[in-house]
Amino acid sequence: MAQNPQAPQGPQGGHDPAGNTQMFRAFVDEGGTPQASAHGTPASSGPRIGLIIGVIAAIVIVASVAWLALG
């Protein structure tokens, strides 16, 4: 059977060569999600507003092209 080259081998079984496991565990233990800031303002909605603006812009452009083509 073939051995996994990334699996821990020998007496150093707990060694993480990339160091990512400890950072991931710290991230998970913190919660990993953005929370409201200390002064009471809610977390930013981020890409949701950009998506809404993009959809509205696309509808306006398609309506304008249709109006010019059919008018």
Secondary structure as a PSIPRED ss2 file (coil, helix, strand):
# PSIPRED VFORMAT (PSIPRED V4.0)

   1 M C   1.000  0.000  0.000
   2 A C   1.000  0.000  0.000
   3 Q C   1.000  0.000  0.000
   4 N C   1.000  0.000  0.000
   5 P C   1.000  0.000  0.000
   6 Q C   1.000  0.000  0.000
   7 A C   1.000  0.000  0.000
   8 P C   1.000  0.000  0.000
   9 Q C   1.000  0.000  0.000
  10 G H   0.000  1.000  0.000
  11 P H   0.000  1.000  0.000
  12 Q H   0.000  1.000  0.000
  13 G C   1.000  0.000  0.000
  14 G C   1.000  0.000  0.000
  15 H C   1.000  0.000  0.000
  16 D C   1.000  0.000  0.000
  17 P C   1.000  0.000  0.000
  18 A C   1.000  0.000  0.000
  19 G C   1.000  0.000  0.000
  20 N H   0.000  1.000  0.000
  21 T H   0.000  1.000  0.000
  22 Q H   0.000  1.000  0.000
  23 M H   0.000  1.000  0.000
  24 F H   0.000  1.000  0.000
  25 R H   0.000  1.000  0.000
  26 A H   0.000  1.000  0.000
  27 F H   0.000  1.000  0.000
  28 V H   0.000  1.000  0.000
  29 D H   0.000  1.000  0.000
  30 E H   0.000  1.000  0.000
  31 G C   1.000  0.000  0.000
  32 G C   1.000  0.000  0.000
  33 T C   1.000  0.000  0.000
  34 P C   1.000  0.000  0.000
  35 Q C   1.000  0.000  0.000
  36 A C   1.000  0.000  0.000
  37 S C   1.000  0.000  0.000
  38 A C   1.000  0.000  0.000
  39 H C   1.000  0.000  0.000
  40 G C   1.000  0.000  0.000
  41 T C   1.000  0.000  0.000
  42 P C   1.000  0.000  0.000
  43 A C   1.000  0.000  0.000
  44 S C   1.000  0.000  0.000
  45 S C   1.000  0.000  0.000
  46 G C   1.000  0.000  0.000
  47 P H   0.000  1.000  0.000
  48 R H   0.000  1.000  0.000
  49 I H   0.000  1.000  0.000
  50 G H   0.000  1.000  0.000
  51 L H   0.000  1.000  0.000
  52 I H   0.000  1.000  0.000
  53 I H   0.000  1.000  0.000
  54 G H   0.000  1.000  0.000
  55 V H   0.000  1.000  0.000
  56 I H   0.000  1.000  0.000
  57 A H   0.000  1.000  0.000
  58 A H   0.000  1.000  0.000
  59 I H   0.000  1.000  0.000
  60 V H   0.000  1.000  0.000
  61 I H   0.000  1.000  0.000
  62 V H   0.000  1.000  0.000
  63 A H   0.000  1.000  0.000
  64 S H   0.000  1.000  0.000
  65 V H   0.000  1.000  0.000
  66 A H   0.000  1.000  0.000
  67 W H   0.000  1.000  0.000
  68 L H   0.000  1.000  0.000
  69 A H   0.000  1.000  0.000
  70 L H   0.000  1.000  0.000
  71 G C   1.000  0.000  0.000
